[in-house]
Each structure stands twice: as C-alpha cells, then as structure tokens.
Amino acid sequence: MTADGLSWRDDIDALVFRPAGHGGWCAVHRLAFRALLGLREPTPEDCLAHAAAHRPAFEAAAAGKIARRGYGAAASLHLTSRDIERAL
C-alpha cells in the first residue's frame, strides 16, 4: 500500500518513507496515528491519508529529529506523535 512516496508495512504496523535528502527510512507506528487522529484503531488507509495531507510536517519532523540526534545519512529513525505534533 503506497501513496505519494509513503508506504505501509504490515510487518511492523507502521507507515514508512524516506525523508528528503536522507538515505534512511523513517517509520511512524500506527500507535502514533492513534494519538494524531484521535481514532482507537486507525487503518493503514487513515494513516497514509493523514501523512499525505500533512507531508510537509512529517518531513519537518524527520529533518528536525535527524539534526537533533546527529543521525548519519543512511540511518533509519522512528517518529512519535509528539515529533509530528511539534511540526504541525
């Protein structure tokens, strides 16, 4: 399942994307979307639609975390609902 460079991975129950200018993967678990969307059981489609609608905030949250943590160019990372809420 994909949308605008965003994909859903059933094996980790998370949305994944590659942040602009970064070689690693960024994952956002379904539980983060529970907080962001206020839904008890957000579907993968709900999560993909929300991320696509707020793509700049997801990119900004990833860029901020990469910079704060000093991650290397190929490092993978996870975003929490708090990371994303700060960028919304």
MOPAC internal coordinates of N, CA, C and O (Angstrom, degrees):
PM7 1SCF
backbone

  N    0.0000 0     0.00 0     0.00 0    0    0    0
  C    1.4366 1     0.00 0     0.00 0    1    0    0
  C    1.5370 1   108.45 1     0.00 0    2    1    0
  O    1.2310 1   120.46 1   -57.58 1    3    2    1
  N    1.3240 1   116.72 1   122.42 1    3    2    1
  C    1.4611 1   120.02 1  -177.84 1    5    3    2
  C    1.5309 1   110.74 1  -137.28 1    6    5    3
  O    1.2310 1   121.45 1   -22.06 1    7    6    5
  N    1.3116 1   114.83 1   157.94 1    7    6    5
  C    1.4644 1   122.17 1   175.28 1    9    7    6
  C    1.5230 1   108.54 1  -160.75 1   10    9    7
  O    1.2310 1   120.44 1   -63.07 1   11   10    9
  N    1.3363 1   116.76 1   116.93 1   11   10    9
  C    1.4646 1   121.23 1   173.04 1   13   11   10
  C    1.5298 1   113.54 1    53.28 1   14   13   11
  O    1.2310 1   120.34 1  -133.30 1   15   14   13
  N    1.3428 1   116.95 1    46.70 1   15   14   13
  C    1.4616 1   120.08 1  -179.75 1   17   15   14
  C    1.5109 1   114.24 1    79.25 1   18   17   15
  O    1.2310 1   120.60 1  -178.13 1   19   18   17
  N    1.3084 1   116.46 1     1.87 1   19   18   17
  C    1.4607 1   122.62 1   177.93 1   21   19   18
  C    1.5214 1   107.59 1  -102.92 1   22   21   19
  O    1.2310 1   120.37 1   -38.98 1   23   22   21
  N    1.3235 1   116.90 1   141.02 1   23   22   21
  C    1.4660 1   120.90 1   178.92 1   25   23   22
  C    1.5163 1   109.76 1  -133.38 1   26   25   23
  O    1.2310 1   121.22 1   -25.41 1   27   26   25
  N    1.3269 1   115.26 1   154.59 1   27   26   25
  C    1.4573 1   120.82 1   174.31 1   29   27   26
  C    1.5106 1   108.30 1  -106.89 1   30   29   27
  O    1.2310 1   120.46 1   -50.73 1   31   30   29
  N    1.3237 1   116.72 1   129.27 1   31   30   29
  C    1.4648 1   121.84 1   176.24 1   33   31   30
  C    1.5201 1   108.92 1  -109.85 1   34   33   31
  O    1.2310 1   121.45 1   -69.98 1   35   34   33
  N    1.3303 1   114.84 1   110.02 1   35   34   33
  C    1.4659 1   120.22 1   179.19 1   37   35   34
  C    1.5222 1   112.04 1   -63.51 1   38   37   35
  O    1.2310 1   120.35 1   147.02 1   39   38   37
  N    1.3392 1   116.94 1   -32.98 1   39   38   37
  C    1.4683 1   119.97 1  -175.66 1   41   39   38
  C    1.5230 1   112.90 1   -64.67 1   42   41   39
  O    1.2310 1   120.12 1   152.91 1   43   42   41
  N    1.3284 1   117.38 1   -27.09 1   43   42   41
  C    1.4687 1   120.16 1   178.10 1   45   43   42
  C    1.5313 1   111.81 1  -117.15 1   46   45   43
  O    1.2310 1   120.61 1  -176.77 1   47   46   45
  N    1.3384 1   116.44 1     3.23 1   47   46   45
  C    1.4618 1   122.35 1   177.86 1   49   47   46
  C    1.5256 1   110.89 1    54.44 1   50   49   47
  O    1.2310 1   121.37 1  -130.88 1   51   50   49
  N    1.3431 1   114.99 1    49.12 1   51   50   49
  C    1.4618 1   119.45 1  -175.08 1   53   51   50
  C    1.5257 1   111.88 1  -149.55 1   54   53   51
  O    1.2310 1   121.69 1   -26.29 1   55   54   53
  N    1.3146 1   114.37 1   153.71 1   55   54   53
  C    1.4509 1   122.17 1   170.26 1   57   55   54
  C    1.5235 1   107.29 1   -82.38 1   58   57   55
  O    1.2310 1   120.14 1   -37.98 1   59   58   57
  N    1.3283 1   117.33 1   142.02 1   59   58   57
  C    1.4596 1   120.72 1   177.21 1   61   59   58
  C    1.5261 1   109.84 1  -132.35 1   62   61   59
  O    1.2310 1   121.22 1   -29.82 1   63   62   61
  N    1.3252 1   115.26 1   150.18 1   63   62   61
  C    1.4618 1   122.07 1   174.01 1   65   63   62
  C    1.5175 1   108.28 1  -157.84 1   66   65   63
  O    1.2310 1   121.08 1   -17.42 1   67   66   65
  N    1.3252 1   115.54 1   162.58 1   67   66   65
  C    1.4616 1   120.93 1   174.49 1   69   67   66
  C    1.5258 1   107.25 1  -101.82 1   70   69   67
  O    1.2310 1   120.13 1   -64.77 1   71   70   69
  N    1.3287 1   117.35 1   115.23 1   71   70   69
  C    1.4648 1   119.50 1   178.90 1   73   71   70
  C    1.5300 1   111.10 1   -60.93 1   74   73   71
  O    1.2310 1   120.49 1   -33.34 1   75   74   73
  N    1.3062 1   116.66 1   146.66 1   75   74   73
  C    1.4603 1   122.07 1   179.43 1   77   75   74
  C    1.5256 1   110.44 1   -54.07 1   78   77   75
  O    1.2310 1   120.65 1   -49.46 1   79   78   77
  N    1.3208 1   116.36 1   130.54 1   79   78   77
  C    1.4551 1   121.35 1   177.93 1   81   79   78
  C    1.5101 1   115.04 1    75.42 1   82   81   79
  O    1.2310 1   119.92 1  -170.30 1   83   82   81
  N    1.3175 1   117.75 1     9.70 1   83   82   81
  C    1.4695 1   121.67 1  -177.83 1   85   83   82
  C    1.5212 1   108.46 1  -127.56 1   86   85   83
  O    1.2310 1   120.31 1   -42.22 1   87   86   85
  N    1.3278 1   117.02 1   137.78 1   87   86   85
  C    1.4588 1   120.81 1  -176.96 1   89   87   86
  C    1.5060 1   115.49 1   -87.07 1   90   89   87
  O    1.2310 1   120.02 1   164.66 1   91   90   89
  N    1.3221 1   117.57 1   -15.34 1   91   90   89
  C    1.4633 1   120.54 1  -177.96 1   93   91   90
  C    1.5194 1   111.99 1   -89.03 1   94   93   91
  O    1.2310 1   121.64 1    -9.75 1   95   94   93
  N    1.3183 1   114.47 1   170.25 1   95   94   93
  C    1.4601 1   121.22 1   178.28 1   97   95   94
  C    1.5220 1   110.64 1   -90.89 1   98   97   95
  O    1.2310 1   121.34 1   -32.72 1   99   98   97
  N    1.2994 1   115.05 1   147.28 1   99   98   97
  C    1.4563 1   122.54 1   173.85 1  101   99   98
  C    1.5236 1   106.99 1  -116.36 1  102  101   99
  O    1.2310 1   120.24 1   -50.72 1  103  102  101
  N    1.3225 1   117.15 1   129.28 1  103  102  101
  C    1.4623 1   122.06 1  -179.05 1  105  103  102
  C    1.5239 1   110.25 1  -116.94 1  106  105  103
  O    1.2310 1   121.45 1   -36.29 1  107  106  105
  N    1.3258 1   114.83 1   143.71 1  107  106  105
  C    1.4624 1   121.87 1   175.53 1  109  107  106
  C    1.5274 1   106.32 1  -130.06 1  110  109  107
  O    1.2310 1   120.50 1   -69.02 1  111  110  109
  N    1.3152 1   116.65 1   110.98 1  111  110  109
  C    1.4586 1   121.84 1  -175.55 1  113  111  110
  C    1.5275 1   111.36 1   -69.38 1  114  113  111
  O    1.2310 1   121.14 1   -26.97 1  115  114  113
  N    1.3117 1   115.43 1   153.03 1  115  114  113
  C    1.4696 1   121.23 1   178.93 1  117  115  114
  C    1.5320 1   111.82 1   -54.52 1  118  117  115
  O    1.2310 1   119.74 1   145.87 1  119  118  117
  N    1.3359 1   118.11 1   -34.13 1  119  118  117
  C    1.4658 1   120.37 1   179.68 1  121  119  118
  C    1.5268 1   111.98 1   -62.81 1  122  121  119
  O    1.2310 1   120.12 1   148.08 1  123  122  121
  N    1.3362 1   117.39 1   -31.92 1  123  122  121
  C    1.4654 1   119.85 1   175.79 1  125  123  122
  C    1.5260 1   109.95 1   -64.78 1  126  125  123
  O    1.2310 1   120.79 1   140.70 1  127  126  125
  N    1.3286 1   116.09 1   -39.30 1  127  126  125
  C    1.4626 1   119.42 1   178.75 1  129  127  126
  C    1.5224 1   111.71 1   -69.24 1  130  129  127
  O    1.2310 1   120.13 1   152.18 1  131  130  129
  N    1.3107 1   117.36 1   -27.82 1  131  130  129
  C    1.4676 1   120.37 1   175.62 1  133  131  130
  C    1.5262 1   108.66 1   -57.49 1  134  133  131
  O    1.2310 1   120.58 1   133.68 1  135  134  133
  N    1.3269 1   116.50 1   -46.32 1  135  134  133
  C    1.4659 1   120.90 1   179.20 1  137  135  134
  C    1.5301 1   111.50 1   -70.12 1  138  137  135
  O    1.2310 1   120.38 1   138.33 1  139  138  137
  N    1.3259 1   116.87 1   -41.67 1  139  138  137
  C    1.4625 1   120.33 1  -177.51 1  141  139  138
  C    1.5252 1   112.68 1   -67.28 1  142  141  139
  O    1.2310 1   120.67 1   141.05 1  143  142  141
  N    1.3140 1   116.32 1   -38.95 1  143  142  141
  C    1.4609 1   120.81 1  -174.86 1  145  143  142
  C    1.5242 1   113.92 1   -96.47 1  146  145  143
  O    1.2310 1   120.66 1   165.10 1  147  146  145
  N    1.3236 1   116.34 1   -14.90 1  147  146  145
  C    1.4543 1   119.35 1  -177.38 1  149  147  146
  C    1.5206 1   113.28 1    69.09 1  150  149  147
  O    1.2310 1   121.04 1  -154.51 1  151  150  149
  N    1.3300 1   115.61 1    25.49 1  151  150  149
  C    1.4652 1   121.43 1   178.92 1  153  151  150
  C    1.5166 1   109.09 1  -109.49 1  154  153  151
  O    1.2310 1   120.51 1   -41.33 1  155  154  153
  N    1.3071 1   116.63 1   138.67 1  155  154  153
  C    1.4701 1   120.38 1   179.43 1  157  155  154
  C    1.5222 1   111.70 1   -66.02 1  158  157  155
  O    1.2310 1   120.25 1   138.55 1  159  158  157
  N    1.3118 1   117.13 1   -41.45 1  159  158  157
  C    1.4635 1   121.60 1  -178.52 1  161  159  158
  C    1.5259 1   110.54 1  -132.62 1  162  161  159
  O    1.2310 1   119.67 1  -105.59 1  163  162  161
  N    1.3360 1   118.23 1    74.41 1  163  162  161
  C    1.4643 1   118.59 1   178.69 1  165  163  162
  C    1.5299 1   110.35 1   -64.01 1  166  165  163
  O    1.2310 1   120.75 1   -41.50 1  167  166  165
  N    1.3148 1   116.16 1   138.50 1  167  166  165
  C    1.4599 1   120.95 1   178.41 1  169  167  166
  C    1.5279 1   108.94 1   -82.97 1  170  169  167
  O    1.2310 1   120.23 1   -17.52 1  171  170  169
  N    1.3239 1   117.16 1   162.48 1  171  170  169
  C    1.4651 1   118.73 1   173.88 1  173  171  170
  C    1.5310 1   111.54 1   -54.99 1  174  173  171
  O    1.2310 1   120.47 1   142.60 1  175  174  173
  N    1.3185 1   116.70 1   -37.40 1  175  174  173
  C    1.4666 1   120.37 1   178.94 1  177  175  174
  C    1.5266 1   111.38 1   -64.19 1  178  177  175
  O    1.2310 1   120.20 1   139.74 1  179  178  177
  N    1.3445 1   117.23 1   -40.26 1  179  178  177
  C    1.4686 1   121.35 1   176.26 1  181  179  178
  C    1.5261 1   110.10 1   -59.61 1  182  181  179
  O    1.2310 1   121.14 1   135.16 1  183  182  181
  N    1.3173 1   115.42 1   -44.84 1  183  182  181
  C    1.4673 1   121.30 1  -176.77 1  185  183  182
  C    1.5229 1   111.05 1   -66.69 1  186  185  183
  O    1.2310 1   120.57 1   134.24 1  187  186  185
  N    1.3373 1   116.52 1   -45.76 1  187  186  185
  C    1.4643 1   120.53 1   178.79 1  189  187  186
  C    1.5242 1   111.18 1   -62.04 1  190  189  187
  O    1.2310 1   120.13 1   137.28 1  191  190  189
  N    1.3219 1   117.36 1   -42.72 1  191  190  189
  C    1.4665 1   120.77 1  -179.58 1  193  191  190
  C    1.5248 1   111.24 1   -64.06 1  194  193  191
  O    1.2310 1   120.43 1   137.74 1  195  194  193
  N    1.3294 1   116.78 1   -42.26 1  195  194  193
  C    1.4659 1   120.26 1   179.83 1  197  195  194
  C    1.5315 1   110.64 1   -65.00 1  198  197  195
  O    1.2310 1   120.68 1   135.31 1  199  198  197
  N    1.3200 1   116.30 1   -44.69 1  199  198  197
  C    1.4659 1   119.64 1  -179.67 1  201  199  198
  C    1.5250 1   111.02 1   -64.89 1  202  201  199
  O    1.2310 1   120.09 1   140.28 1  203  202  201
  N    1.3250 1   117.44 1   -39.72 1  203  202  201
  C    1.4641 1   120.45 1   178.66 1  205  203  202
  C    1.5305 1   110.62 1   -65.16 1  206  205  203
  O    1.2310 1   120.34 1   139.97 1  207  206  205
  N    1.3194 1   116.96 1   -40.03 1  207  206  205
  C    1.4675 1   121.13 1  -179.33 1  209  207  206
  C    1.5260 1   112.52 1   -69.59 1  210  209  207
  O    1.2310 1   120.61 1   155.05 1  211  210  209
  N    1.3268 1   116.44 1   -24.95 1  211  210  209
  C    1.4672 1   121.53 1  -177.17 1  213  211  210
  C    1.5265 1   111.09 1  -121.96 1  214  213  211
  O    1.2310 1   120.57 1  -146.66 1  215  214  213
  N    1.3218 1   116.51 1    33.34 1  215  214  213
  C    1.4648 1   121.01 1  -175.49 1  217  215  214
  C    1.5305 1   113.11 1   -53.84 1  218  217  215
  O    1.2310 1   118.70 1   136.71 1  219  218  217
  N    1.3299 1   120.09 1   -43.29 1  219  218  217
  C    1.4693 1   118.77 1   178.93 1  221  219  218
  C    1.5317 1   112.77 1   -57.53 1  222  221  219
  O    1.2310 1   119.91 1   142.30 1  223  222  221
  N    1.3202 1   117.78 1   -37.70 1  223  222  221
  C    1.4684 1   120.58 1   179.16 1  225  223  222
  C    1.5245 1   111.00 1   -68.42 1  226  225  223
  O    1.2310 1   120.04 1   141.50 1  227  226  225
  N    1.3300 1   117.53 1   -38.50 1  227  226  225
  C    1.4630 1   120.55 1   178.14 1  229  227  226
  C    1.5261 1   110.03 1   -65.97 1  230  229  227
  O    1.2310 1   120.49 1   138.09 1  231  230  229
  N    1.3383 1   116.67 1   -41.91 1  231  230  229
  C    1.4696 1   120.90 1   177.43 1  233  231  230
  C    1.5323 1   110.51 1   -63.35 1  234  233  231
  O    1.2310 1   120.49 1   135.94 1  235  234  233
  N    1.3324 1   116.67 1   -44.06 1  235  234  233
  C    1.4674 1   120.69 1  -179.93 1  237  235  234
  C    1.5218 1   111.11 1   -64.50 1  238  237  235
  O    1.2310 1   120.32 1   139.09 1  239  238  237
  N    1.3262 1   116.99 1   -40.91 1  239  238  237
  C    1.4678 1   120.52 1   178.64 1  241  239  238
  C    1.5218 1   110.56 1   -62.93 1  242  241  239
  O    1.2310 1   120.62 1   137.55 1  243  242  241
  N    1.3253 1   116.42 1   -42.45 1  243  242  241
  C    1.4690 1   120.00 1   179.03 1  245  243  242
  C    1.5270 1   110.53 1   -65.89 1  246  245  243
  O    1.2310 1   120.17 1   133.73 1  247  246  245
  N    1.3302 1   117.27 1   -46.27 1  247  246  245
  C    1.4648 1   120.50 1  -179.77 1  249  247  246
  C    1.5236 1   110.92 1   -60.74 1  250  249  247
  O    1.2310 1   120.45 1   138.35 1  251  250  249
  N    1.3241 1   116.74 1   -41.65 1  251  250  249
  C    1.4609 1   120.30 1   178.94 1  253  251  250
  C    1.5135 1   112.31 1   -63.32 1  254  253  251
  O    1.2310 1   120.31 1   137.05 1  255  254  253
  N    1.3213 1   117.01 1   -42.95 1  255  254  253
  C    1.4647 1   120.18 1  -179.37 1  257  255  254
  C    1.5248 1   110.57 1   -68.12 1  258  257  255
  O    1.2310 1   120.34 1   139.96 1  259  258  257
  N    1.3259 1   116.95 1   -40.04 1  259  258  257
  C    1.4656 1   121.14 1   177.93 1  261  259  258
  C    1.5234 1   109.67 1   -60.07 1  262  261  259
  O    1.2310 1   120.45 1   134.07 1  263  262  261
  N    1.3359 1   116.75 1   -45.93 1  263  262  261
  C    1.4681 1   120.92 1  -179.28 1  265  263  262
  C    1.5264 1   111.75 1   -66.85 1  266  265  263
  O    1.2310 1   120.18 1   133.91 1  267  266  265
  N    1.3312 1   117.26 1   -46.09 1  267  266  265
  C    1.4720 1   120.63 1  -178.51 1  269  267  266
  C    1.5188 1   112.23 1   -62.59 1  270  269  267
  O    1.2310 1   120.83 1   139.29 1  271  270  269
  N    1.3089 1   116.03 1   -40.71 1  271  270  269
  C    1.4634 1   120.52 1  -175.86 1  273  271  270
  C    1.5238 1   112.98 1   -89.33 1  274  273  271
  O    1.2310 1   119.86 1   169.36 1  275  274  273
  N    1.3203 1   117.88 1   -10.64 1  275  274  273
  C    1.4590 1   121.40 1  -179.84 1  277  275  274
  C    1.5220 1   113.33 1    67.10 1  278  277  275
  O    1.2310 1   120.28 1  -145.35 1  279  278  277
  N    1.3371 1   117.08 1    34.65 1  279  278  277
  C    1.4630 1   121.04 1  -179.48 1  281  279  278
  C    1.5187 1   111.12 1   -64.47 1  282  281  279
  O    1.2310 1   120.82 1   -35.19 1  283  282  281
  N    1.3237 1   116.04 1   144.81 1  283  282  281
  C    1.4544 1   122.13 1   175.53 1  285  283  282
  C    1.5240 1   110.86 1   -69.51 1  286  285  283
  O    1.2310 1   120.90 1   -11.43 1  287  286  285
  N    1.3340 1   115.88 1   168.57 1  287  286  285
  C    1.4608 1   122.12 1  -174.38 1  289  287  286
  C    1.5221 1   114.15 1   -61.61 1  290  289  287
  O    1.2310 1   119.67 1   154.90 1  291  290  289
  N    1.3194 1   118.23 1   -25.10 1  291  290  289
  C    1.4692 1   120.71 1  -177.35 1  293  291  290
  C    1.5274 1   112.86 1  -110.70 1  294  293  291
  O    1.2310 1   120.20 1  -174.03 1  295  294  293
  N    1.3194 1   117.21 1     5.97 1  295  294  293
  C    1.4711 1   120.36 1  -177.46 1  297  295  294
  C    1.5256 1   111.00 1   -70.44 1  298  297  295
  O    1.2310 1   121.12 1   -38.74 1  299  298  297
  N    1.3085 1   115.47 1   141.26 1  299  298  297
  C    1.4622 1   121.00 1   173.98 1  301  299  298
  C    1.5257 1   108.79 1   -92.54 1  302  301  299
  O    1.2310 1   120.66 1   -23.53 1  303  302  301
  N    1.3275 1   116.34 1   156.47 1  303  302  301
  C    1.4530 1   119.97 1  -177.41 1  305  303  302
  C    1.5198 1   110.61 1  -149.55 1  306  305  303
  O    1.2310 1   120.74 1   -16.00 1  307  306  305
  N    1.3166 1   116.19 1   164.00 1  307  306  305
  C    1.4615 1   123.96 1   175.45 1  309  307  306
  C    1.5178 1   108.40 1  -116.22 1  310  309  307
  O    1.2310 1   120.87 1   -39.45 1  311  310  309
  N    1.3193 1   115.95 1   140.55 1  311  310  309
  C    1.4582 1   121.13 1   172.23 1  313  311  310
  C    1.5183 1   108.65 1  -106.03 1  314  313  311
  O    1.2310 1   120.90 1   -39.80 1  315  314  313
  N    1.3146 1   115.89 1   140.20 1  315  314  313
  C    1.4614 1   121.44 1   175.10 1  317  315  314
  C    1.5292 1   108.64 1   -97.70 1  318  317  315
  O    1.2310 1   120.79 1    -9.49 1  319  318  317
  N    1.3119 1   116.09 1   170.51 1  319  318  317
  C    1.4652 1   119.22 1   176.03 1  321  319  318
  C    1.5272 1   110.09 1   -61.57 1  322  321  319
  O    1.2310 1   119.94 1   145.73 1  323  322  321
  N    1.3181 1   117.72 1   -34.27 1  323  322  321
  C    1.4752 1   120.49 1   178.80 1  325  323  322
  C    1.5218 1   111.24 1   -65.37 1  326  325  323
  O    1.2310 1   120.33 1   138.62 1  327  326  325
  N    1.3370 1   116.97 1   -41.38 1  327  326  325
  C    1.4656 1   120.08 1   177.40 1  329  327  326
  C    1.5271 1   110.11 1   -56.59 1  330  329  327
  O    1.2310 1   120.97 1   134.03 1  331  330  329
  N    1.3190 1   115.75 1   -45.97 1  331  330  329
  C    1.4626 1   120.82 1  -176.57 1  333  331  330
  C    1.5229 1   111.02 1   -72.63 1  334  333  331
  O    1.2310 1   119.82 1   138.31 1  335  334  333
  N    1.3173 1   117.96 1   -41.69 1  335  334  333
  C    1.4729 1   120.96 1   179.54 1  337  335  334
  C    1.5217 1   111.45 1   -59.43 1  338  337  335
  O    1.2310 1   120.09 1   144.06 1  339  338  337
  N    1.3317 1   117.43 1   -35.94 1  339  338  337
  C    1.4742 1   120.68 1   177.90 1  341  339  338
  C    1.5230 1   111.40 1   -62.38 1  342  341  339
  O    1.2310 1   120.53 1   149.35 1  343  342  341
  N    1.3325 1   116.58 1   -30.65 1  343  342  341
  C    1.4634 1   120.71 1  -176.86 1  345  343  342
  C    1.5320 1   113.40 1   -91.60 1  346  345  343
  O    1.2310 1   120.07 1   167.99 1  347  346  345
  N    1.3165 1   117.48 1   -12.01 1  347  346  345
  C    1.4792 1   120.15 1  -179.38 1  349  347  346
  C    1.5236 1   111.66 1   -76.30 1  350  349  347
  O    1.2310 1   120.10 1   180.00 1  351  350  349

